[in-house]
């Protein structure tokens, strides 16, 4: 076990020299793979088969979704309808959801990896008691950084006149909330989903009388709201609910909605949130997924990583290379004089990312079909089982080295904000932290292969 401070002092004066030598001696040649940034789209949904188990899906294009985990979260009691997901500034994913058909609570859960979720609390919003209904909570983060949950409430149960309200987080832990504030929308509207473009708030919501999804705008979250799209304004027909929006890489918006009367799911695209194209049935999940949200996250930058057989040299411990040992990854002292078996353990075939072609995966040269993937935040060597979760865990996107010129850092594709770094010489996946220690631990030079 190293003493981090003492060893760092000893290496401070030689790191730059070693880095320069590494760049000259081990400068990789050959093609460099096209780089990101690479978007991915995280979906949380309940399904036709269960209102008490949440499913997690992921997509590279916001159209074709792969199952990451079925039954990823079951609350201690009640339902998990209408799950909405947010990635907070602390790096965790937070879930808010409908807890029951009647009642005055909404539920919260949290996850570090989108696969394993922990129940946090039910929050009583105090509007309607046990005889009312509190449905369809949705996260909304305003441009000033404030975090809100917008939900629909009825004082007379499931058949009542729903109205949208909001509560606002009063601390950074999202554990305390303001009293409910009405949005100023007329009665009998439900399923509000709000996005903000410039100074304009856009609210897409279901008219419970006509069963159409309508569109209202305002210059304040509290209104007044002006309805700019009513009735069949978009040509999608009625019997729709659960609108959710995400942004596509070309700047267009995509809205998803549940055709609950037909048991199908659709999406439509728009360049301006005013006019939308025709609805298109969502492939694969139509008829299965229900009332979900889709969170877009961008990973990596325009940093290209050389492909082919390579080795990864630590930027701040330049005598050490990333290698697998007993199916776990470390940074170990290695050189051209090291035993061949050790050098082969530190040589990987860098290929296009298993989950996204704009990123990268690292395949062992001496165990083909085995890749470096994160598992419980530890970097391991495992065989590709073909699953969406494996592909995501084994995909990393290049970023300009946090330690500076000549280095590269690797951001997790499916857990943006977390980087490959060594700690006590063990390779991990950790949230980015400020300071030179983390920057050095999370930066590497991509060299010619050691074997």
C-alpha positions in Angstrom: 0.0 0.0 0.0 1.5 3.3 -1.0 1.6 6.4 1.0 0.2 8.8 -1.6 1.7 12.0 -0.5 5.3 10.8 0.1 5.5 8.9 -3.2 4.0 11.8 -5.1 6.7 14.2 -3.8 9.4 11.8 -4.9 8.0 11.6 -8.4 7.1 15.2 -8.9 10.5 16.1 -10.4 10.7 13.2 -12.8 7.1 12.8 -14.2 7.6 15.3 -16.9 10.9 13.7 -18.0 9.4 10.2 -18.1 6.4 11.5 -20.0 8.6 13.1 -22.6 10.6 9.9 -23.0 7.4 7.9 -23.3 6.1 10.2 -26.0 9.3 9.8 -28.0 9.9 6.1 -27.5 6.4 4.7 -27.4 4.7 7.1 -29.7 1.9 5.1 -31.3 1.7 4.9 -35.0 -1.2 3.7 -37.2 -4.8 4.8 -37.5 -6.7 6.8 -34.9 -10.3 5.9 -34.4 -12.9 8.7 -35.0 -13.9 10.3 -31.7 -17.0 11.6 -29.9 -18.5 13.3 -28.1 -20.8 10.3 -27.9 -24.4 10.6 -26.7 -26.3 7.9 -25.0 -29.9 7.8 -23.9 -30.9 6.3 -20.6 -34.5 5.2 -20.2 -36.4 4.2 -17.0 -39.8 2.7 -17.4 -42.4 0.5 -15.9 -44.0 -2.1 -18.2 -47.2 -3.7 -19.1 -46.2 -6.7 -17.1 -45.4 -4.9 -13.8 -46.3 -1.6 -12.1 -44.0 -2.4 -9.1 -40.7 -3.2 -11.0 -38.7 -0.7 -13.0 -36.8 -1.6 -16.1 -33.7 0.2 -17.4 -32.9 0.6 -21.1 -30.1 2.3 -23.0 -29.8 3.6 -26.6 -27.1 5.1 -28.8 -29.7 6.8 -31.1 -32.8 7.5 -29.0 -34.7 5.1 -31.2 -33.4 1.5 -30.6 -33.3 0.7 -26.9 -31.6 -2.3 -25.3 -32.5 -3.7 -22.0 -29.8 -3.0 -19.4 -31.7 -4.6 -16.4 -35.1 -5.9 -15.8 -36.6 -5.4 -12.4 -33.8 -2.9 -11.6 -35.7 -1.4 -8.8 -38.7 -2.4 -6.6 -39.8 0.0 -3.9 -40.3 -1.2 -0.3 -44.1 -0.9 -0.9 -46.5 0.5 -3.4 -45.9 1.1 -7.1 -43.1 2.3 -9.4 -45.3 4.0 -12.0 -44.1 6.9 -14.2 -40.4 6.8 -13.2 -38.4 9.9 -14.1 -34.6 10.0 -13.9 -32.2 12.8 -13.3 -28.4 12.9 -13.0 -27.6 15.3 -10.3 -24.5 17.4 -9.7 -23.2 14.8 -7.2 -22.9 12.3 -10.0 -25.7 10.1 -8.7 -28.8 9.2 -10.7 -32.1 10.1 -8.9 -35.5 8.6 -9.5 -38.9 10.1 -8.7 -42.0 8.1 -9.3 -45.7 7.5 -8.6 -46.1 5.5 -5.4 -49.8 4.5 -5.6 -53.1 5.1 -7.4 -54.3 7.1 -4.5 -52.5 9.1 -1.7 -50.4 12.2 -1.3 -46.8 10.9 -1.7 -44.1 10.6 -4.4 -41.2 8.3 -4.1 -37.4 8.9 -4.5 -34.5 6.4 -5.1 -30.8 6.8 -6.0 -28.2 4.9 -8.0 -24.5 5.2 -8.7 -24.6 3.0 -11.7 -28.2 3.0 -13.0 -28.4 -0.8 -12.4 -28.6 -1.0 -8.6 -31.1 1.4 -6.9 -31.6 2.3 -3.3 -34.8 3.6 -1.9 -34.4 7.0 -0.3 -37.8 8.3 0.9 -41.4 9.0 0.2 -42.2 12.7 0.3 -45.6 13.8 1.4 -46.7 16.7 -0.8 -49.6 17.5 1.6 -52.3 18.4 -1.0 -54.9 15.7 -1.0 -54.6 13.1 1.7 -55.4 9.5 1.3 -58.5 10.0 -0.8 -56.7 12.0 -3.5 -54.2 11.0 -6.2 -50.6 12.2 -6.8 -49.3 11.1 -10.2 -46.6 11.4 -12.8 -43.8 13.3 -11.1 -41.2 14.6 -13.5 -37.8 16.2 -12.8 -37.1 19.6 -14.2 -33.8 21.4 -13.7 -34.1 25.1 -14.5 -31.4 27.2 -16.2 -30.4 28.7 -12.9 -29.6 25.3 -11.5 -32.6 24.9 -9.3 -34.2 21.4 -9.2 -37.9 20.9 -9.3 -40.4 18.0 -9.4 -43.5 18.7 -11.4 -46.4 16.4 -10.7 -50.2 16.1 -11.1 -52.6 16.0 -8.2 -56.3 15.5 -7.7 -58.2 16.0 -4.5 -60.9 13.5 -5.4 -59.0 10.4 -6.5 -58.4 8.9 -9.8 -61.4 10.4 -11.5 -60.8 13.9 -10.2 -59.7 17.1 -11.8 -55.9 16.9 -11.9 -53.8 20.0 -11.8 -50.0 20.3 -12.1 -47.9 21.5 -9.1 -44.2 21.8 -8.4 -42.0 21.3 -5.4 -38.4 22.7 -5.4 -35.4 21.2 -3.7 -34.2 23.3 -0.8 -30.9 21.6 -0.4 -28.2 20.1 -2.7 -28.9 16.6 -1.4 -32.5 16.7 -2.8 -33.7 15.6 0.6 -35.8 18.6 1.6 -38.5 20.3 -0.5 -40.6 23.4 -0.6 -44.3 23.4 -0.2 -46.3 22.7 -3.4 -46.8 25.6 -5.8 -49.5 25.4 -8.5 -48.1 25.9 -12.1 -51.2 28.0 -13.0 -52.5 25.4 -15.5 -56.3 25.0 -15.6 -58.0 22.0 -14.0 -58.1 18.6 -15.7 -54.6 18.5 -17.1 -52.1 15.8 -16.2 -48.6 14.5 -17.1 -46.8 17.8 -17.4 -43.3 17.6 -19.0 -41.4 20.9 -19.0 -38.3 21.9 -21.0 -36.8 25.4 -21.3 -35.3 26.9 -24.4 -33.9 30.4 -24.0 -36.3 32.3 -21.8 -39.3 30.2 -22.8 -40.8 27.3 -20.8 -42.5 24.7 -22.9 -45.1 22.4 -21.2 -46.3 19.3 -22.9 -49.3 17.8 -21.1 -52.4 15.7 -21.4 -55.8 17.2 -21.6 -57.8 14.7 -19.5 -61.1 15.8 -21.2 -60.1 15.3 -24.8 -57.2 12.8 -24.3 -54.9 14.9 -26.6 -51.4 16.0 -25.7 -51.3 19.8 -25.8 -48.6 22.4 -25.7 -48.3 25.5 -23.6 -45.6 28.2 -23.2 -44.7 30.7 -20.5 -41.9 33.0 -19.5 -42.1 31.9 -15.9 -42.4 28.4 -14.5 -45.4 29.6 -12.5 -47.1 31.0 -15.6 -49.2 32.5 -16.9 -49.3 29.8 -19.6 -50.5 30.3 -23.1 -51.8 27.2 -24.9 -50.2 27.2 -28.4 -51.2 23.7 -29.5 -54.6 22.3 -28.5 -56.8 19.5 -29.7 -55.3 17.5 -32.5 -52.8 20.3 -33.3 -49.9 17.8 -34.0 -52.0 15.2 -35.9 -51.1 12.4 -33.5 -54.7 11.7 -32.5 -56.2 11.2 -29.0 -55.8 8.5 -26.4 -52.2 9.7 -25.6 -50.4 10.4 -22.3 -47.0 10.4 -20.6 -45.1 12.9 -22.9 -41.4 13.0 -22.4 -38.8 15.0 -24.4 -35.1 14.7 -25.1 -32.7 16.6 -27.4 -31.1 14.9 -30.4 -27.4 15.6 -31.4 -28.5 17.8 -34.4 -30.5 20.1 -32.1 -33.9 18.7 -32.9 -36.3 17.6 -30.1 -37.9 14.2 -29.8 -41.1 13.7 -27.9 -42.2 10.2 -26.8 -45.8 9.4 -25.8 -47.9 6.4 -24.7 -50.9 5.5 -26.8 -52.5 3.8 -23.9 -55.8 3.2 -25.7 -53.9 1.2 -28.4 -51.2 -0.3 -26.2 -48.4 1.2 -28.3 -45.6 3.8 -27.9 -44.7 6.5 -30.4 -42.3 9.4 -30.9 -42.2 12.5 -33.1 -39.5 15.0 -33.9 -39.4 18.8 -34.1 -36.8 21.5 -34.8 -38.6 24.2 -32.9 -41.1 22.6 -30.4 -43.9 24.3 -32.4 -44.5 21.9 -35.2 -43.7 18.2 -35.1 -43.5 15.5 -37.7 -45.8 12.5 -37.9 -45.7 10.0 -35.0 -43.5 6.9 -35.5 -43.9 3.7 -33.5 -41.0 3.0 -31.2 -39.4 -0.2 -32.3 -38.9 -3.0 -29.9 -40.5 -1.5 -26.9 -43.9 -0.5 -28.2 -46.5 -2.4 -26.3 -44.0 -3.2 -23.5 -42.7 0.0 -21.9 -45.0 2.5 -20.3 -44.7 6.1 -19.3 -40.9 6.6 -19.3 -38.4 9.4 -19.5 -35.2 9.4 -21.6 -32.1 11.1 -20.2 -29.5 12.1 -22.8 -25.8 12.2 -21.6 -22.8 13.1 -23.7 -19.5 11.4 -23.1 -16.0 12.1 -24.2 -14.8 14.9 -26.5 -13.0 15.0 -29.9 -9.9 13.2 -28.5 -9.0 10.2 -30.8 -7.4 7.2 -29.3 -5.0 5.0 -31.4 -6.5 1.6 -32.2 -4.9 -1.8 -32.6 -2.5 -3.4 -30.1 -1.5 -0.9 -27.4 -0.4 -0.4 -23.9 -1.6 2.2 -21.4 1.1 3.9 -19.4 0.3 5.8 -16.2 1.0 9.6 -16.5 2.0 10.1 -12.9 3.7 6.8 -12.3 5.4 6.3 -15.7 7.1 3.1 -14.8 3.7 1.5 -14.4 1.3 0.2 -17.0 -2.4 -0.9 -16.9 -2.5 -4.7 -16.8 -4.9 -7.5 -15.8 -3.9 -9.9 -13.1 -6.2 -12.6 -11.8 -9.0 -10.9 -13.8 -8.5 -7.6 -12.0 -6.8 -4.5 -13.4 -3.8 -2.8 -11.8 -1.0 -0.4 -12.7 2.2 -2.4 -12.3 5.9 -1.7 -12.9 6.7 -3.1 -16.3 9.3 -2.6 -19.1 10.6 -4.3 -22.2 12.7 -6.5 -19.9 9.7 -7.8 -18.0 8.6 -11.4 -18.5 6.6 -11.9 -21.7 3.5 -13.1 -19.8 3.4 -9.9 -17.8 3.9 -7.7 -20.9 1.1 -9.6 -22.6 -1.2 -8.9 -19.7 -0.5 -5.2 -20.2 -1.3 -5.3 -24.0 -4.8 -4.7 -25.2 -6.4 -4.5 -28.6 -8.1 -1.0 -28.7 -11.2 -1.4 -30.8 -14.4 0.6 -31.5 -16.5 0.8 -28.4 -18.8 -2.2 -27.9 -21.7 0.1 -27.0 -20.8 3.1 -29.2 -18.5 3.2 -32.2 -17.3 6.7 -31.3 -15.7 5.4 -28.2 -13.3 2.5 -27.3 -13.1 -0.9 -25.8 -10.0 -2.8 -24.6 -9.7 -6.4 -25.5 -7.0 -8.6 -23.9 -4.5 -9.9 -26.5 -3.9 -13.1 -24.6 -7.6 -13.8 -23.8 -9.5 -12.8 -26.9 -13.2 -12.1 -26.2 -12.3 -10.7 -22.7 -12.5 -7.0 -22.2 -11.8 -4.5 -19.5 -15.2 -3.5 -17.9 -16.2 -1.8 -14.7 -18.0 -3.9 -12.2 -19.0 -2.3 -8.9 -16.7 0.5 -9.9 -13.7 -1.9 -10.0 -12.0 -2.5 -13.4 -12.1 -6.2 -14.2 -11.4 -8.5 -17.2 -14.5 -10.4 -18.3 -15.7 -12.3 -21.3 -18.2 -10.4 -23.5 -21.6 -11.9 -22.8 -23.3 -9.9 -25.4 -25.5 -8.0 -23.0 -26.2 -4.3 -23.2 -24.9 -3.8 -19.7 -21.6 -5.5 -20.5 -21.2 -3.5 -23.7 -21.8 -0.3 -21.8 -19.5 -1.2 -18.9 -16.7 -2.1 -21.4 -16.9 1.2 -23.4 -14.8 4.3 -22.6 -14.7 7.6 -24.5 -11.5 9.5 -25.0 -11.0 12.9 -23.4 -8.1 15.4 -23.5 -5.8 14.2 -20.7 -6.7 15.7 -17.4 -2.9 15.8 -16.6 -2.2 17.9 -19.7 -0.6 17.6 -23.1 0.5 14.2 -24.3 -2.0 12.3 -22.1 -5.4 10.9 -22.6 -8.2 10.3 -20.1 -11.0 7.8 -20.4 -14.6 8.6 -19.4 -17.1 5.8 -18.8 -19.6 5.6 -21.6 -22.6 4.5 -19.5 -21.6 6.4 -16.4 -20.6 9.9 -17.6 -18.5 11.9 -15.2 -16.6 8.8 -14.0 -13.1 8.1 -15.2 -10.7 5.2 -15.3 -8.2 6.0 -12.6 -5.7 4.1 -10.4 -5.9 4.3 -6.6 -3.4 2.4 -4.5 -2.4 0.9 -7.9 -5.8 -0.6 -8.4 -7.8 0.4 -11.5 -11.2 1.9 -10.6 -14.0 4.0 -12.0 -14.4 7.2 -10.0 -16.2 10.4 -10.2 -14.0 13.2 -11.5 -12.5 15.3 -8.7 -10.6 18.5 -8.8 -6.9 18.8 -8.2 -3.7 17.3 -9.6 -3.9 14.0 -7.7 -7.0 12.8 -9.5 -5.8 14.3 -12.8 -2.6 12.3 -12.7 -4.4 9.1 -11.6 -6.9 9.4 -14.4 -4.4 10.2 -17.3 -2.4 7.8 -19.5 -0.2 7.7 -22.5 -1.2 5.2 -25.2 2.0 3.5 -26.2 3.1 0.9 -28.6 2.4 -2.6 -27.3 4.7 -4.1 -24.6 4.3 -7.5 -26.3 
